[in-house]
Amino acid sequence: MAHAYSSSTQELAYVSHSKSRRTNGFTRRCARLAKEQRARLYILRRCATMLLCWYIQGDD
């Protein structure tokens, strides 16, 4: 009987581990996408600033 309990405990540990692994993968994917979006917004902001500066200097 103790063997069956040990087996089910191992199964629970495996399920728990695989579930946390999926969550970790999802978290990593979200973090990567957020980082990519921040980089794109940074580039966009720099380009807009540069174009605005050129536009303002052209009015002189």
Kinemage of the C-alpha trace (Angstrom):
@kinemage 1
@onewidth
@group {chain A} dominant
@subgroup {mainchain}
@vectorlist {calphas} color= white
{ca met a 1} P 0.000 0.000 0.000
{ca ala a 2} L 2.847 2.354 0.820
{ca his a 3} L 4.228 1.808 -2.687
{ca ala a 4} L 0.995 3.069 -4.298
{ca tyr a 5} L 1.105 6.180 -2.120
{ca ser a 6} L 4.718 6.808 -3.142
{ca ser a 7} L 3.811 6.416 -6.809
{ca ser a 8} L 0.931 8.884 -6.615
{ca thr a 9} L 3.143 11.343 -4.727
{ca gln a 10} L 5.704 11.120 -7.511
{ca glu a 11} L 2.990 11.670 -10.098
{ca leu a 12} L 1.772 14.752 -8.240
{ca ala a 13} L 5.335 16.077 -8.079
{ca tyr a 14} L 5.746 15.471 -11.830
{ca val a 15} L 2.456 17.203 -12.689
{ca ser a 16} L 3.326 20.111 -10.440
{ca his a 17} L 6.788 20.414 -11.986
{ca ser a 18} L 5.498 20.303 -15.569
{ca lys a 19} L 2.819 22.879 -14.741
{ca ser a 20} L 5.400 25.284 -13.285
{ca arg a 21} L 7.576 24.651 -16.303
{ca arg a 22} L 4.746 25.703 -18.636
{ca thr a 23} L 4.104 28.793 -16.540
{ca asn a 24} L 7.805 29.614 -16.602
{ca gly a 25} L 7.837 29.279 -20.407
{ca phe a 26} L 4.803 31.518 -20.699
{ca thr a 27} L 6.371 34.100 -18.386
{ca arg a 28} L 9.600 34.026 -20.369
{ca arg a 29} L 7.729 34.447 -23.636
{ca cys a 30} L 5.782 37.415 -22.250
{ca ala a 31} L 8.961 39.009 -20.925
{ca arg a 32} L 10.663 38.582 -24.294
{ca leu a 33} L 7.720 40.129 -26.138
{ca ala a 34} L 7.560 43.040 -23.683
{ca lys a 35} L 11.284 43.666 -24.145
{ca glu a 36} L 10.871 43.598 -27.919
{ca gln a 37} L 7.989 46.083 -27.756
{ca arg a 38} L 10.005 48.401 -25.493
{ca ala a 39} L 12.857 48.306 -28.028
{ca arg a 40} L 10.490 49.114 -30.892
{ca leu a 41} L 8.952 52.018 -28.993
{ca tyr a 42} L 12.424 53.331 -28.140
{ca ile a 43} L 13.442 53.278 -31.813
{ca leu a 44} L 10.175 54.902 -32.848
{ca arg a 45} L 10.588 57.624 -30.230
{ca arg a 46} L 14.175 58.313 -31.333
{ca cys a 47} L 13.141 58.525 -34.998
{ca ala a 48} L 10.242 60.858 -34.232
{ca thr a 49} L 12.538 63.103 -32.163
{ca met a 50} L 15.115 63.181 -34.953
{ca leu a 51} L 12.519 64.036 -37.596
{ca leu a 52} L 11.020 66.736 -35.386
{ca cys a 53} L 14.450 68.277 -34.795
{ca trp a 54} L 15.170 68.295 -38.544
{ca tyr a 55} L 11.776 69.867 -39.201
{ca ile a 56} L 12.329 72.595 -36.612
{ca gln a 57} L 15.845 73.356 -37.882
{ca gly a 58} L 14.501 73.612 -41.439
{ca asp a 59} L 12.222 76.508 -40.398
{ca asp a 60} L 15.212 78.788 -39.612
